[in-house]
Amino acid sequence: MDQDAALARRAAAGDAVAFTALVRAHEAAVRRFLRRLAGDSADDLAQETFLKAWRLAGHYRGDGRYRAWLMRIAWTQFLAAHRAGGRRDAREAAIAPAEARTDPDAAIDLERALSGLGERERAAALLCFGEGCSHSEAAEIMALPLGTLKSVVARARAALIDRLEG
């Protein structure tokens, strides 16, 4: 059994120390994903994500990676905030800071290309290309059939290539 699964089982039994270890292990990835989707609202959404994960700790079944389960919660928190009037239009959301990348010019180009995608395509691209999720994990996170997710990723990739090369 991997460490996340053991910690998740303890967290489901009410062990706050185990849940804290899970938060520390996955907080950066969740915040990075949300920052690229929601910009300045990312910290609030990340906090809501982890609060919801604590409340739903007993619902994690262990049949996938814990990080994918958290990303699913983060995605649904983003959608709920966006649909409720949102804290910010997803198309205007900030992308990861250019300082985090080696080539600032390429980072700016990538930020612009990503911000031109629709929220679904951007999320799929960020999960598959930026967070290293498999297509299956991304499909589960976004509650999409696998074939649909693959189509969304292909469209996102084509649009990114077109924007970056053009």
N, C-alpha and C positions, 0 to 999 in steps of 0.2 A: 504494500500500500504506500502511495507517495505521501510526502509530508503534508501537502495541502489537504488531502482527503482525511488524514488523521486529525488535523487541526479543525477542519470543518465539522467532523463528527463531535469533537469536544465542544466547539462553539454551539452546535445545535443543542447540546446538553446544558448550555448556559455558561460555559467557560469564557469569560470576558478576556482573559489573558490569551487564549488560543485565537479568539477573534481578532484581538489586537495584532497578533503575529501575522494573520492573514491580511489585515489592512496594510500593515507595513510592507508586506511582500508584493502587494498588487496596487497600492495607492498611486504610484508614479504612472503606471500604464493606464489606469482608469482616468486620472487627471489629464494625461496627455491626449487621450482619445476625446474626452469631453472638451478640452481646450480647443482642439481643432474643429470641433463641431459647433460649440456654443460660445467661444471667445471668453469674454469677461464673466459669463455666468458659470463657467466650468467649476469653480471652487464650490459654489452653492450646490450645483448638481452632483458633484462628487460626494459632498457631505450627505445629501439626500440618498445617493446610491448606497453608501455604507450603512446609513441608518436603516434603509429598507433591507439590506442584506442581513443585518443583525436581527431584524424582526422576522425575516423569512429563513433564518439559518437552518431550521429543520426541513426546509423544502429542497435543499441541495441533495440530489440523489447520488452523486458521485460517479455518474456514468459519462462524464466529460470533465474537461479541465475546470478547476475552480475559477480561474481567470475568465474563461468564456462565460461562466454563469454570472460573474460580476459585470462583465461587459454587456450582457443581455439586460441586466438591471439598469446599467448606465444608459443604454440606448433607449429603453422605455421611459426613463426619467427625462431624457432629452426630448423625446417625442411628446410626452405629456406637457412639459413646459412650453414647447414650441406651439403645440395645438391650443394651449390655453392663452394664447396671446403672446407667449414667449417672452423671454427677457431680451431677445434680440433676434432679428431676422437671420436665419441660418446662412443665407447667401452673403451676409456682411460679417459673419463670424470670423474671428481671427484664427490664423493657422499658427503652428508652433513658431516660436521666435527664430529669426534667421541666425542668431548667434549659436544656436544648437547645431548648425550644419557647418560643413567645412568650407563650402563655396557660397558666400553671401549672395552673389548674383543668381546662382542656380536656386538657392533657397527662395529668393523673391519670386523667381519665375514659377517655381513649384507652388508657392503660396497662391499666386494669382490663378494658376491653372486649377488648383483644388477648389478655390473659392468660386470658380465659374461652374462647378458641377452642382447638380441638385443634391439635396441632403442625403437621399438614399444612395446615390452613386458615390458621394464623398465618403459616407460612412463605410460602405463596402470597400472602397479603395484604402481607406485608413486602416481598417481591420486586416485586410489581406496583405497589403504592401507595407504598411507602417508598423503594425502590431504583430505580424507573423502568424495570424490566425489561418487555419486551413479553410478551404471553402465550406466544409461541413460545419466548422465552428462558427464562421461568419453567418452562415444560413441560420443556424440555431439562434445566435445572438439577435439577428434581425427578424426572426420569425418568418423566414421566407423559405419556400421550397428550394432544394439544392440547385436545380436547373435554373430557377429564376435568379438566384444569387449569382450563379456563373454568368448569366446574361448581363446582369447589372455590372459585375466586375469587368466583363469584356467591353461594355459600353464606356465605363469609366476609364479603362486603360486606353481605348481608342481616342477618347476625348482628351485625355492627358497628353498622349503622344502628339495629337494634332495641335494642341495649344502650345506644347513645349517646342515642337519643331517649327511651327508656323510663327 
